[in-house]
């Protein structure tokens, strides 16, 4: 049953080539401008989600520090 372990790497490379071919066909049929517009919308959406997650994680891990007023003796 060890033949499956040896066949995983070529299989993944084959699937990557299939995905690359599908992307090339989509670009050819939809047009380059439509693909660029979709890519830019996707990039903005990923950046917004990533920024929101970073802000949420940063607020949860760092405690809020308040300035302490200095006391003076008269």
DSSP file (Angstrom, degrees, kcal/mol; ACC not computed):
  #  RESIDUE AA STRUCTURE BP1 BP2  ACC     N-H-->O    O-->H-N    N-H-->O    O-->H-N    TCO  KAPPA ALPHA  PHI   PSI    X-CA   Y-CA   Z-CA
    1    1 A X    >         0   0    0      0, 0.0     3,-0.7     0, 0.0     4,-0.3   0.000 360.0 360.0 360.0   8.4    0.0    0.0    0.0
    2    2 A X  T 3>  +     0   0    0      1,-0.2     4,-1.2     2,-0.1     3,-0.4   0.535 360.0  86.1 -84.1  -3.9    3.0    2.3   -0.1
    3    3 A X  H 3> S+     0   0    0      1,-0.2     4,-1.1     2,-0.2    -1,-0.2   0.795  82.6  60.1 -66.3 -26.1    2.5    3.2   -3.8
    4    4 A X  H <4 S+     0   0    0     -3,-0.7     4,-0.4     1,-0.2    -1,-0.2   0.871 100.4  54.4 -69.3 -35.2    0.0    5.9   -2.9
    5    5 A X  H >4 S+     0   0    0     -3,-0.4     3,-0.7    -4,-0.3     4,-0.4   0.881 108.6  48.5 -66.3 -37.2    2.7    7.8   -0.9
    6    6 A X  H 3< S+     0   0    0     -4,-1.2     4,-0.4     1,-0.2     3,-0.3   0.771 108.5  54.7 -73.1 -24.9    5.0    7.8   -3.8
    7    7 A X  T 3X S+     0   0    0     -4,-1.1     4,-1.4     1,-0.2    -1,-0.2   0.449  84.5  84.8 -90.7   0.0    2.4    9.1   -6.3
    8    8 A X  H <> S+     0   0    0     -3,-0.7     4,-2.2    -4,-0.4    -1,-0.2   0.902  86.4  51.8 -72.2 -39.0    1.3   12.2   -4.3
    9    9 A X  H  > S+     0   0    0     -4,-0.4     4,-2.0    -3,-0.3     5,-0.2   0.956 112.4  42.4 -67.7 -50.7    4.0   14.6   -5.6
   10   10 A X  H  > S+     0   0    0     -4,-0.4     4,-2.2     1,-0.2    -1,-0.2   0.857 113.4  55.6 -62.4 -31.4    3.4   14.0   -9.3
   11   11 A X  H  X S+     0   0    0     -4,-1.4     4,-2.2     2,-0.2    -1,-0.2   0.917 107.6  47.2 -67.3 -41.7   -0.3   14.1   -8.8
   12   12 A X  H  X S+     0   0    0     -4,-2.2     4,-2.0     2,-0.2    -1,-0.2   0.887 111.8  50.8 -67.1 -37.0   -0.2   17.5   -7.1
   13   13 A X  H  X S+     0   0    0     -4,-2.0     4,-2.1     2,-0.2    -1,-0.2   0.901 109.3  51.6 -65.5 -39.6    2.0   18.8   -9.9
   14   14 A X  H  X S+     0   0    0     -4,-2.2     4,-2.1     1,-0.2    -2,-0.2   0.911 109.3  49.4 -62.8 -42.5   -0.4   17.5  -12.4
   15   15 A X  H  X S+     0   0    0     -4,-2.2     4,-2.4     1,-0.2    -1,-0.2   0.865 108.4  54.0 -66.1 -34.8   -3.3   19.3  -10.7
   16   16 A X  H  X S+     0   0    0     -4,-2.0     4,-2.4     2,-0.2    -1,-0.2   0.904 108.7  48.9 -64.4 -39.9   -1.3   22.5  -10.6
   17   17 A X  H  X S+     0   0    0     -4,-2.1     4,-2.2     2,-0.2    -2,-0.2   0.885 110.2  51.2 -65.5 -37.9   -0.8   22.3  -14.3
   18   18 A X  H  X S+     0   0    0     -4,-2.1     4,-2.2     2,-0.2    -2,-0.2   0.917 110.9  48.0 -64.6 -42.6   -4.5   21.6  -14.8
   19   19 A X  H  X S+     0   0    0     -4,-2.4     4,-2.4     2,-0.2    -2,-0.2   0.902 110.6  51.8 -64.0 -40.9   -5.4   24.7  -12.7
   20   20 A X  H  X S+     0   0    0     -4,-2.4     4,-2.0     1,-0.2    -1,-0.2   0.896 109.8  49.3 -62.5 -40.2   -2.9   26.8  -14.7
   21   21 A X  H  X S+     0   0    0     -4,-2.2     4,-2.1     2,-0.2    -1,-0.2   0.888 109.9  51.2 -65.5 -39.0   -4.5   25.7  -17.9
   22   22 A X  H  X S+     0   0    0     -4,-2.2     4,-2.3     2,-0.2    -2,-0.2   0.903 109.2  50.4 -64.7 -40.6   -8.0   26.5  -16.6
   23   23 A X  H  X S+     0   0    0     -4,-2.4     4,-2.4     1,-0.2    -1,-0.2   0.902 109.5  51.5 -63.7 -39.8   -6.8   30.0  -15.6
   24   24 A X  H  X S+     0   0    0     -4,-2.0     4,-2.1     1,-0.2    -1,-0.2   0.895 110.2  48.8 -63.7 -39.5   -5.3   30.5  -19.1
   25   25 A X  H  X S+     0   0    0     -4,-2.1     4,-2.1     2,-0.2    -2,-0.2   0.894 110.8  50.2 -67.1 -39.1   -8.6   29.5  -20.7
   26   26 A X  H  X S+     0   0    0     -4,-2.3     4,-2.8     2,-0.2     5,-0.4   0.911 110.9  49.3 -65.0 -42.0  -10.6   31.8  -18.4
   27   27 A X  H  X S+     0   0    0     -4,-2.4     4,-1.8     1,-0.2    -2,-0.2   0.907 112.2  48.9 -62.9 -41.0   -8.3   34.7  -19.3
   28   28 A X  H  < S+     0   0    0     -4,-2.1    -1,-0.2    -5,-0.2    -2,-0.2   0.866 118.2  38.7 -68.0 -35.5   -8.6   34.0  -23.0
   29   29 A X  H  < S+     0   0    0     -4,-2.1    -2,-0.2    -5,-0.1    -1,-0.2   0.861 122.3  39.0 -85.8 -35.0  -12.4   33.8  -22.9
   30   30 A X  H  < S-     0   0    0     -4,-2.8     4,-0.3    -5,-0.2    -3,-0.2   0.761 110.4-115.0 -87.0 -25.4  -13.2   36.6  -20.5
   31   31 A X     X  -     0   0    0     -4,-1.8     4,-1.7    -5,-0.4     5,-0.1   0.029  20.3 -94.6  99.2 147.8  -10.6   39.1  -21.6
   32   32 A X  H  > S+     0   0    0      1,-0.2     4,-2.4     2,-0.2     5,-0.2   0.876 120.5  56.1 -66.8 -38.5   -7.6   40.5  -19.9
   33   33 A X  H  > S+     0   0    0      1,-0.2     4,-2.3     2,-0.2    -1,-0.2   0.894 107.3  48.7 -63.9 -40.1   -9.3   43.6  -18.6
   34   34 A X  H  > S+     0   0    0     -4,-0.3     4,-2.3     2,-0.2    -1,-0.2   0.891 112.0  49.2 -66.4 -38.6  -12.1   41.6  -16.9
   35   35 A X  H  X S+     0   0    0     -4,-1.7     4,-2.4     2,-0.2    -2,-0.2   0.892 111.0  49.6 -68.4 -39.2   -9.5   39.4  -15.2
   36   36 A X  H  X S+     0   0    0     -4,-2.4     4,-2.2     2,-0.2    -2,-0.2   0.904 111.4  49.4 -65.2 -41.3   -7.5   42.4  -14.0
   37   37 A X  H  X S+     0   0    0     -4,-2.3     4,-2.1     2,-0.2    -2,-0.2   0.919 112.4  47.3 -64.3 -42.7  -10.6   44.0  -12.6
   38   38 A X  H  X S+     0   0    0     -4,-2.3     4,-2.4     1,-0.2    -2,-0.2   0.895 111.5  51.7 -64.7 -39.8  -11.6   40.8  -10.8
   39   39 A X  H  X S+     0   0    0     -4,-2.4     4,-2.3     2,-0.2    -2,-0.2   0.881 109.4  49.2 -64.3 -38.8   -8.0   40.5   -9.5
   40   40 A X  H  X S+     0   0    0     -4,-2.2     4,-2.2     2,-0.2    -1,-0.2   0.897 111.5  48.6 -69.6 -38.5   -8.0   44.0   -8.1
   41   41 A X  H  X S+     0   0    0     -4,-2.1     4,-2.2     2,-0.2    -2,-0.2   0.913 112.7  49.0 -64.5 -41.7  -11.4   43.5   -6.4
   42   42 A X  H  X S+     0   0    0     -4,-2.4     4,-2.4     2,-0.2    -2,-0.2   0.889 110.0  51.8 -64.4 -39.5  -10.1   40.3   -4.9
   43   43 A X  H  X S+     0   0    0     -4,-2.3     4,-2.3     2,-0.2    -2,-0.2   0.912 110.2  47.8 -64.4 -43.1   -6.9   42.0   -3.7
   44   44 A X  H  X S+     0   0    0     -4,-2.2     4,-2.2     2,-0.2    -1,-0.2   0.897 112.3  50.0 -65.0 -39.7   -8.8   44.8   -2.0
   45   45 A X  H  X S+     0   0    0     -4,-2.2     4,-2.3     2,-0.2     5,-0.2   0.915 111.5  47.5 -65.8 -42.5  -11.2   42.2   -0.3
   46   46 A X  H  X S+     0   0    0     -4,-2.4     4,-2.6     1,-0.2    -2,-0.2   0.898 112.1  50.4 -65.5 -39.9   -8.3   40.1    0.9
   47   47 A X  H  X S+     0   0    0     -4,-2.3     4,-2.5     2,-0.2    -1,-0.2   0.890 110.6  49.7 -65.2 -38.6   -6.5   43.2    2.3
   48   48 A X  H  X S+     0   0    0     -4,-2.2     4,-2.2     2,-0.2    -2,-0.2   0.922 113.5  44.9 -66.8 -43.7   -9.6   44.4    4.1
   49   49 A X  H  X S+     0   0    0     -4,-2.3     4,-2.3     2,-0.2    -2,-0.2   0.916 114.5  49.3 -66.7 -42.1  -10.2   41.0    5.7
   50   50 A X  H  X S+     0   0    0     -4,-2.6     4,-2.3    -5,-0.2    -2,-0.2   0.901 111.3  49.4 -64.1 -40.6   -6.5   40.7    6.6
   51   51 A X  H  X S+     0   0    0     -4,-2.5     4,-2.4     2,-0.2    -1,-0.2   0.900 110.6  50.0 -64.6 -40.6   -6.5   44.2    8.1
   52   52 A X  H  X S+     0   0    0     -4,-2.2     4,-2.2     2,-0.2    -2,-0.2   0.903 111.8  48.2 -65.0 -40.3   -9.6   43.5   10.2
   53   53 A X  H  X S+     0   0    0     -4,-2.3     4,-2.5     2,-0.2    -2,-0.2   0.895 111.8  49.5 -67.3 -39.3   -8.1   40.2   11.5
   54   54 A X  H  X S+     0   0    0     -4,-2.3     4,-2.5     2,-0.2    -2,-0.2   0.901 111.6  48.6 -66.3 -40.0   -4.8   42.0   12.4
   55   55 A X  H  X S+     0   0    0     -4,-2.4     4,-1.8     2,-0.2    -2,-0.2   0.911 113.2  47.2 -65.9 -40.9   -6.6   44.7   14.2
   56   56 A X  H  X S+     0   0    0     -4,-2.2     4,-1.5     2,-0.2    -2,-0.2   0.914 114.5  46.2 -66.7 -42.2   -8.8   42.3   16.1
   57   57 A X  H  X S+     0   0    0     -4,-2.5     4,-1.8     1,-0.2    -2,-0.2   0.888 111.6  51.7 -69.0 -38.6   -5.8   40.1   17.1
   58   58 A X  H  X S+     0   0    0     -4,-2.5     4,-1.5     1,-0.2    -1,-0.2   0.856 109.8  49.5 -66.2 -35.2   -3.7   43.1   18.1
   59   59 A X  H  < S+     0   0    0     -4,-1.8    -1,-0.2     1,-0.2    -2,-0.2   0.828 112.4  48.1 -72.3 -31.2   -6.4   44.4   20.4
   60   60 A X  H  < S+     0   0    0     -4,-1.5    -2,-0.2    -5,-0.2    -1,-0.2   0.823 114.5  43.1 -80.1 -31.1   -6.9   41.1   22.0
   61   61 A X  H  < S+     0   0    0     -4,-1.8     2,-0.6    -5,-0.1    -2,-0.2   0.778 104.4  65.9 -89.3 -26.7   -3.2   40.3   22.7
   62   62 A X  S  < S-     0   0    0     -4,-1.5    -1,-0.1    -5,-0.2     2,-0.1  -0.844  80.3-132.5-101.6 125.0   -2.0   43.7   24.0
   63   63 A X        -     0   0    0     -2,-0.6     2,-0.4     1,-0.1    -3,-0.1  -0.400  28.7-105.3 -71.1 151.2   -3.4   45.0   27.2
   64   64 A X        -     0   0    0     -2,-0.1     2,-0.5    -5,-0.1    -1,-0.1  -0.616  35.0-156.0 -77.8 128.9   -4.7   48.6   27.3
   65   65 A X        -     0   0    0     -2,-0.4     2,-0.4    -3,-0.0    -1,-0.0  -0.917   4.2-161.2-110.9 131.6   -2.3   50.9   29.1
   66   66 A X        -     0   0    0     -2,-0.5     2,-0.1     1,-0.0    -2,-0.0  -0.872  28.3-106.3-108.1 141.4   -3.5   54.1   30.7
   67   67 A X        -     0   0    0     -2,-0.4     2,-0.5     1,-0.1    -1,-0.0  -0.430  30.5-136.1 -68.5 139.1   -1.2   56.9   31.6
   68   68 A X        -     0   0    0     -2,-0.1     2,-0.2     1,-0.0    -1,-0.1  -0.832  18.5-122.5 -97.8 129.0   -0.6   57.3   35.3
   69   69 A X        -     0   0    0     -2,-0.5     2,-0.3     1,-0.1    -1,-0.0  -0.481  27.5-117.8 -70.7 137.3   -0.6   60.9   36.7
   70   70 A X        -     0   0    0     -2,-0.2     2,-0.4     1,-0.0    -1,-0.1  -0.573  24.6-139.3 -77.0 135.3    2.5   61.9   38.4
   71   71 A X        -     0   0    0     -2,-0.3     2,-0.4     2,-0.0    -1,-0.0  -0.798  15.5-163.4 -97.7 137.0    2.1   62.7   42.1
   72   72 A X        -     0   0    0     -2,-0.4     2,-0.4     2,-0.0    -2,-0.0  -0.947  13.4-135.4-118.8 139.8    3.9   65.7   43.6
   73   73 A X              0   0    0     -2,-0.4    -2,-0.0     1,-0.1     0, 0.0  -0.777 360.0 360.0 -93.3 137.9    4.5   66.3   47.2
   74   74 A X              0   0    0     -2,-0.4    -1,-0.1     0, 0.0    -2,-0.0   0.456 360.0 360.0 -85.6 360.0    3.9   69.8   48.4
